[in-house]
Structures are given as C-alpha cells and as structure tokens.
C-alpha cells in the first residue's frame, strides 16, 4: 500500500471500520476539501480490505450523471450481477430493472432499496463485503436513497459502506447514524515528509514555496512542483490569490494538453459517460476514438483501468473538470451525440445526452425527456421527473408545449415532491410561456394544490379545477393522464367541501369519461364520497383491486387504493403497501405519498387498537407536513391524535386538537375537517359521561334518523349517537337512527359495520333475537379485528345482560371488554367496565390470577423495560425487534397484568416473586 504521510489517525479509523465490517457491519462518511486525500483514503481502505480477503465493490459519483436515476448504483452492483439469482424473484426483478440489467415495469423505489440490501447481505454471506463510494455529492438522487437505506441497515451483516464527500457541498446521502471521518490538511511535518519522499531533488527555496502554496493539500503537493521547478521567483513573491482547486485544475489542463487529440476526445467521452463503463465506450460509433487511444492518459497517470470491473477511473475529479473546461462547444456536443448513439438500451440516459447535445429547441428530444420523466415518476423519483420536465420545456418548439411541460413539473412539485416554492415559480413560468393555456389541467392541478397549502379556500380551488376540466381539449378520453389526475384531485376537493354542490359537477365529468373511468377512480368514486348509498355496489370491484396491491409498484396508485378502502374497512389489506410508502418516505421519497400512507395506517391503527403506533405515526405525519410544505394535510394527524387522546381520557388535549382543526378549517371551507373535529369531541364527552354533549356532537356530523349524504365519516359515529341518545332519554331519535342504518343496509359494507349495527340494535330494541345475533358476530373474527368497537359493544351487551339478571353471561363479555380496553389503555371505558363488573358481583383484583408469572420470558422482559420508562423504539433497539413487534407484545401484556397503561406496569410486576 502506498504510504500516506500524516494519516495515522485516519488509517486507524479505517482499520476500525474494516474490523466492524467483518464482525457486524458498519457505515462511515469521509469529509474533506478537494485534493485533501479522500480518494487516497478510499483507495487505502480498498487495499486493506483486499489484503484481508474481503469483497470490494466500488463506485463514484459523477456530476455529469447526477440526473440519471440509479447510475451510481449500477456502477456499484455491476460486479455482483451474477448474484442476483440469490435473492427472491420480486426484489430481483425490481433491482434488475432499476439497474438496467433487465426489462420490466418500473419498480417501486422501496422494493429496489430492499433488493439492494438483500443482494449485499447475500454477497456478504460468502465473505465480508466493503462498498466504497467516492464523491457522494454527485451521486444521483435515486442511488443516494438506496445507499442511505443500506447504510442504516448493515448492523448484524458482514458488510460496510464507506463514502466520501467534499466539505461544503450538498449531498443527497442521508448522514444520520453514519460515523464521520473529517480529513484535515496535512500538518507542516507530514507535508514536508511527503515532498521529500516524492521530490528529493527540490531546492530548499522551491520546497518552501511549494509548502506555502499547497497549504497542506496532498494533491497540490504532488502536482505543483512541475510548475515551480525552473521558474523564476522573487524572494518577496506573494502567494497567488487564485483558489487552490482552480490552480490544480490548471495543472491538470496543462498535462491534458500534451496528450494526442484522440486521447483527449476519448477522455471527454469517458467524462460525460459518467459511470466509467468500458462497454459503453466500446459501443461508440466507428468515427469515435477507440480504447487503444486511452494508453497515453494511462501512462500520464491521469486515469487507470480496473481490469476486474472493466471500468475507467480518473485519478481525481478535477481532471474531469479540466477536460470539460478545455473542450470546445462542438466537441462537447459531438461527444453527447456519440454517447446517445451507444445507449439505445437506456432511454433515460440517452435522452439526457441528446438534451445536452441540443443547440436549440428540439421537439423530438423534448418528447424523449418528457417520457423519461414519466418513467422515473413511476419509480417515485419526483425530483428527477421535475428536472427532466424542466429541461424538456427548455427544448420545446412551441410556447404551448413549453407551458404544458412546466405546468406538469409544477404539478408534480406541488403534489408529490413537496417543493412548494419551486412549484409556484414553475407555475408562474408556465403561465408566462403560454398565457392562453391558463386553463391547462396540469396548471390548474398545481394551482389547486398550491392554493390549499397557502391561504386559499376549497371553493375557489374547486371552481378553478372544474373550469379547467370543462374547457380542456381532452375530449374526456380516459387515457389522458392530465385529465385523470385532475379528476382525482377534484374528488378530493369535493370531499373536503362535503356538500352536494361540489359533487354534482364531479359526477357529471365522471360520467363523460370515455370509454369508462379508470379502475381506481371508478372505485373511489363509489366508496369514498357516499359509501352509505354506493359502497356496497363496489365490493366485488375492490376485492379484485386489493388482490393486485402486493405487486403494485406505483406509489400514487397504492395511496389511492388505500383512500378507496377507508369506508369499506379494508385498510388492513393495504397495510403492507402503506408501510412500503412510509419507509420510502423516511428514506427520502415523495412526502405526499408518505403522508397518505401515514393517514391510512393511523386510521387502521385506531380501529384495530394499535393506539401507541397510531399516536407515533400521527406525530410523524405532522412533522412531515411541517418539513415538506404540506401544511394542509396536518389536520388529518391532529384528528388522529385527538381521537386517541379522547379514547385514553386525555380530554383537554382532545378538545384542544379538535378546536385547532375547526379554527383552521372553517375559514378555508374545509368542511370535512370541521365535521371530523366533532368525532373526538363526541368520544371525549362519552368518556366524561356527558351524554348530552356527546349527542350534540355526533348529531352535528349526521342528524338522528339520517345517514347524511356525502358525509362518509358519519358511519364512524353511528353507535356513539345511538348510545348518547339512549342515555339522554331520546328514545325516538335512537330508534330512528337504528332504522336508518337498517334501511341503508349498512351491515353489508363490512363486518365492522355489521357489528356496529347489531350493537346499536341491542341498545334500543327489546327483541331477544337481537342479543343472540350480536353474540354470533362477537364470536367471529370481527370482534378480534375491530378492538375498540367490539370492546364498546361488549360493554353495552354486558350492561343489558346484567339488567336482565344474566350476570354470568354479562361477566363473560365484560371481561373481554376489559381486556380490550386495557390493551388500548382506554381508561374511561375501562373504568366503566370495572364498574359493571362490580355490579355483577365480580371481585376485581389488582392483578389477574396468572399475574406476571403468566407472561412469556420475552413479554416479561418487554414489560420490565416499559415499566422502566423506555419507549417502544428504545425497547426494540435493545432487544433487536421492530417497534411494531414491541407494541403488539404490550397489547397482550396489559390485559394479562390487568393494567390499562404503561404507568401500571411497575406495580403489577412488583407482585412477582422473581
């Protein structure tokens, strides 16, 4: 290994990194100024790894490939292409498509992340593997997301990631959790040793001049002597004021100028190619230089060729900068054209090279870039899609085409990427480019989203978008992407407005789509606006669409299927796909999809009793809203936090969050949010025993005896309204509401709706058949699935059975209700259940007969850690579990110990003699 002067501390850190890699995995990031020796340390790490018989995978970022998705990952994983067969078919196909190794539909970005990690782990099973990535600041966004994902998941795997980046540059690699190695300039002693070893013939005067100019930068110490030797220097000469990096680039330029013309042309081609793949250079047209022309550059030590990987590597990135700076415009243009000709199988890179070669507007190239934008958007890379559309707009021949492409970029920026300020600028530019195209659907879509996230109101946004749809030249063809996007946006705007006047034009436009609406739009139009009246007709359709969800790669489609599933209680079928979107969002994916998936998980968590997770995800959702510019959607997460707070007896918090929702929503016309705010108020009033207030708030969502039109969330307070009406002596209203539920055949929508209907009937009907029918439902899977409603309905049934002097039957349901409420820490309902149990002469104990001894060893350990104040995440890290697994264990532990929350764990555990 080449001696590195003055780098003992850094080499020791690299040695620790390799030891950790061999034992349990590691990831580190090297920072430093240009020329300070980052690449030398990366090379040293590689040499040490090879000496230790570790597998080596290398890649480097290229500023000329930064817009091409997965270009860096392709470099890194190309040597292990043959190992793809070692990972499961789904991930294997996704990774092969992303890296250009195979054809297929655009893969989901999170699936690519998992596939890359699986591949690294598979390779590491044979021998420890080291991933070296130089110049991370130029790595494309898609590759950076995958590398960030891998870096935080190497624990327990014999693999390590070592990346380098320039100080002061922005990097798309998420540095969280990565140990850093900061490389300073060499001190005077080390710099002197390096100069003496490399240039022992220097005179003392030139040597000192070199040390003064180089400022401890190793690259400068090695490159500047050629310009200093033989030069005339005055004693009082002052150091140049030119930045060191510019001076070094000039040194490289002088050496490049001495090369033969074909060699310089080949170096320019290699620079623009970006990945260093010799196969691409071999595929160049016959009129371009051949690989034999590379020899002079190799002898001048400007590049090296790795025979094992068949890749060219430049000695330093400044060489590439010098090559481009020395080239003429026409030389650069011809190089890009030649590379486009060699990349017929890679349409995205080909489009970018043709765009770089364009000397003016070129509609054919603009269309290629637009198509590339749509492909990368399907992979969830909204930022790359926006970049491609902006460049396509620049190349557009007509102002109308330019305006249309800028408007689509604005729409993606506003709706998906969260780049709200950039989207506003793009929309303004689109309107300037095509003033007559103000009604274009992409522009209207972008304007509607920007309006919602600003100070605009739902009514104005709805009118703007509806006007654009009605005046568009789309012919209502269902294969028009802009029209279908506008229809999905219009559906949401109509739902936010929660009034029939919003829905009438939506349904009119939907009915005009030819030959028929796309499947998810058709489904959502039946299940989301008014499921009471149209949801049952969509049941066969949703079953078929949900079956396709596990293989679905389009994040937008996944989110919209989840939206269509809410009021048919099929969110549980979307959980796996929703978690994929959440993980993708956490790794840098589009925040809008991240938020949509969080909403769906929160709603499902509330219904099934995963209340700890619901609160965690709701807080995450609010943080994402704040960070991404999607302030509009924060009300969803306030709602989820509020209903959990109400269910757990934190009444002041529930009312405060509900008030925040109302105060924000009413001035903006977001009636859906204002209606939703009545739900936590209803629950809080029920928990406090304020039945009259509970009735008023539930009735505000839908009057008694009516299931309000186009207020789908009224189905979530049906049981609340009936119970509050019965408790306040409003028997007529209670019966009328049950009759409305029966008339609507609400039980046909889902097992949960059937359970709620049966529970409401038990509250108002004296028929002995009613409890028997409810008993059958409670014996089925619905009672386990819908924990909160099932527990409340068991409580109501237990109260009725106790009043009919069936104490033993009452106890059975009350005990099951108690376990459910305890699992959720639903303190107000747990207190009511305990009171009912006492009324049946059941003797309550602080701890059930099993006590802590009834816990499994793992449950006992989790209970101890939770009693000690650790969060689910902290417990998960300590026990090498997922935080969701810890939460699931706690749900089982609470009822076993007879406690309602974590606060009771310590006392319950203290009864255990262990």
Secondary structure, DSSP 8 states (H G I E B T S, - for coil): ----TT-HHHHHHHHHHHHHHHHT-EEEEEEE-TTSSHHHHHHHHHHHHHHTT-EEEEEE--TTSTTSTTHHHHHHHGGGGGGGGGS-HHHHHHHHHHTTSS--S---HHHHHHHHHHHHHHHHHHS-EEEEEE-GGGS-HHHHHHHHHHHTT-TTSSEEEEEEEETT---SS--TT-EEEEE----HHHHHHHHHHH-TT--HHHHHHHHHHHTT-HHHHHHTHHHHTT----TT-----S-HHHHHHHHHHHHHHTS-HHHHHHHHHHHHH-S-BHHHHHTS-TTS--GGGGHHHHHTTSEEEETTTTEEEES-HHHHHHHHHHS-HHHHHHHHHHHHHH-TT-HHHHHHHHHHH-SS--HHHHHHHHHHHHHHHHTT-HHHHHHHHHHHHHT-SSHHHHHHHHHHHHHHIIIII--HHHHHHHHHHHHHHTGGGTT-HHHHHHHHHHHHHTT--HHHHHHHHHHHHHH-SSTTBTT-HHHHHHHHHHHHHHHHHTSHHHHHHHHHHHHH-BS---HHHHHHHHHTS-HHHHTGGGHHHHHHHHHTGGG---HHHHHHHHHHHGGGT-GGGGHHHHHHHHHHHHTT--HHHHHHHHHHHHHHHHHHT-HHHHHHHHHHHHHHHHHHT-GGGHHHHHHHHHHHHHHTT-HHHHHHHHHHHHHHHHTTT-HHHHHHHHHHHHHHHHHHT-HHHHHHHHHHHS-TT---TT-GGGGGSHHHHHHHHHHTT-HHHHHHHHHHHHHTTGGGS-HHHHHHHHHHHHHH---HHHHHHHHHHHTSHHHHHSHHHHHHHHHHHHHHHHHTT-HHHHHHHHHHHHHHHHHHT-HHHHHHHHHHHHHTT----SS-TTGGGGS-HHHHHHHHHHHTT--HHHHHHHHT--HHHHHHHHHHHHHHHT-SSGGGHHHHHTT---
